[in-house]
Amino acid sequence: MQIRNITAILLAGGLLLGSCQKKVLELQSFTNPSDESAFATPDACQLSVYGVYDAAQSGFYLGGAVRGYPFGAANIEQGDMRGEDMLNQAAFYQITYEATYNNASPNNGFMFQTIYSMVNKANLTIDGVKGAAGKGVISTAKALEYEAECRFLRAMGHHELVINFARPYADNNGANPGIIYRDFAVKDQPTADSAKNVKRSAFTVATTYTKILADLDFAETNLPASSIVNNAGTAIKTFRPTKAAAIALKMRVKMHMRDWAGVITEGNKIVPASAPFVSPIGGWTLNATVDGAYGSATSNENLFSIKNDATDNPQVNGALPQMLGDPALGARGLVRVSPVLWSDPEWLCTDLRRSTLYRTSGSPVNAIYTVKYRDYLNSSDAAIQIRYAEVLLILAEAEARQAAGTSVSARGLALLNAVRNRAVTDPAQQFTLASFANKNALIAAILKERRIELLAEGKRWGDLHRLALDPDFAPIAGGGIPSKVGSGGATAAMFNCAGATFTRSVQAIPYANFRFIWPIPIEEIQQNPNYDQNPGY
């Protein structure tokens, strides 16, 4: 029986039957062979794995359009638009930016649906490669490697869901409702019926995280230490995960759990005790310059990225260089740098990232755009998901938090400086132990460095989510989404690296407000009553 002939397929936890979901309902492999032929040869197995990456890179959108959902661009753009450090310029991201979304809003809705679509393709492929190994089509080792890739992507997808559609782990120690963890393939009517019976109530935030970590443990064990080699004998760096990428993602997940000891345990696998910081697994390290990770996404700093190119990318209505680039360079310029961070005096005027990774527009300046994404013609810039700079900053924070009493962690400081000193080259402006009165001062500096270093890379929402209830470092009093500069409302007077005073017209959203997290899409609720809606929607 060919899967495409099933008339009612449960995929994203519910029955997604609308025309927009055409790509989701075709549950066969990348080139749509029958389920019998999709894994009949080594090349066919490899092509099916590529199909999972294709689902991660670009999914469906309104009217069946192909966009960079979930990880080809959208998670970066949405992650920034949920925060205050990037500025929405037009109506394109206004719902996300101002948190006026509802259960029918497309941006959050399609993130939910396309992640579950990718997850189902991963699960189908896991079943397929296991079967292929059983028949001798591929080796058991190759099947385990393919399964590890799929489980890495599955874990990344579920983590994106849990930080957007569920409360943070710190709230009630993970006992709040999580998201349904789809760890089996929906491929026929019996599995569709089984999926219908899975209840959201079976998944707390904590159980969701447990499953994410189990997938990443498997990935670490079965992924190669260096680049994956394809059937043609070509090593694929960055665009397919290795052991270090799985470890780095575990570090991020444990950071969200506030498992600082766990972060350090994982971090020690890929970060030496002291500088120079070069991973003993895979040789990952910082680039010497602040812009080395961009343009050429396969540098030794880029542990994992989603590939875009001229023939397969999110296109003009979602591509990173188009959305975030300067119109003077041929981009659309719908997302700009906000004065909120640009005018923060803790981001030094002499910081090389200001002049190297951003460009001003207008005279006097009325907009600042990132040049982290540069191919305005073909939109081939990779969607960077994990950099070694982030790894070092995650570990720095864990070391700082785990320091005894109020003491300042020397290792945490060294890790922070490894990232920051690429951009702050004047020794008089570099941090020393004497720069910090206590451990909290160092943690605050690390958190600020994350905002600066990872700006325009989609990480801001994750930090707002995990820090919402932090007793010392909540983004706003009581937690929540900080206030923001109004869409299209930036003026030249707001941009001053020495500091500026201005009004933020988009009001903060308290943590207790139901809009802090996204609603489960209405299509899901209608088709799957077991997927309980978030309160307030």
Buried (B, 14 or more C-beta within 10 A) or exposed (E): EEBEEBEEBBBBBBBBBEEBBEBBBBBBBBEEBEBEEBBBBBEBBBBBBBBBBBBBBBBBBEEEEBBBBBBBBBBBBBBBBBBBBBBBBEEBBBBBBBBEBBBEBBBBBBBBBBBBBBBBBBBBBBBBBBBBBEEEBBEEEBBBBBBBBBBBBBBBBBBBBBBBBBBBBBBEEBEBBBBBBBBBBBBBBEBBEEBBEBBBEEBBBBBBBBBBBBBBBBBBEBBBEBBBEBEEEEEBBBBBBBBBBBBBBBBBBBBBBBBBEBBBBBBEBBBEEEEEBBBEBBEBBBBEEBBBBBBEBBBBBBBBBBBBEEEBBBBEBBBBBBBBBBBEBEBBBBBBBBBBBBBBEEBBEEBBBBEBBBBBBEEEBBBBBBBBBBBBEEBBBBBBBBBBBBBBBBBBBBBBBBBEEEEBBEBBBBBBBBBBBBBBEEEEEEBEEEEBEEBBBBBBBBBBBBBBBBBBBBBBBBBBBBBBBBEEBBBBEEBBBBBBBBBBBBBBBBBBBEEBEBEBEBEBBBBEEEBBBBBBBBBBBEBBEBBBBBEEB
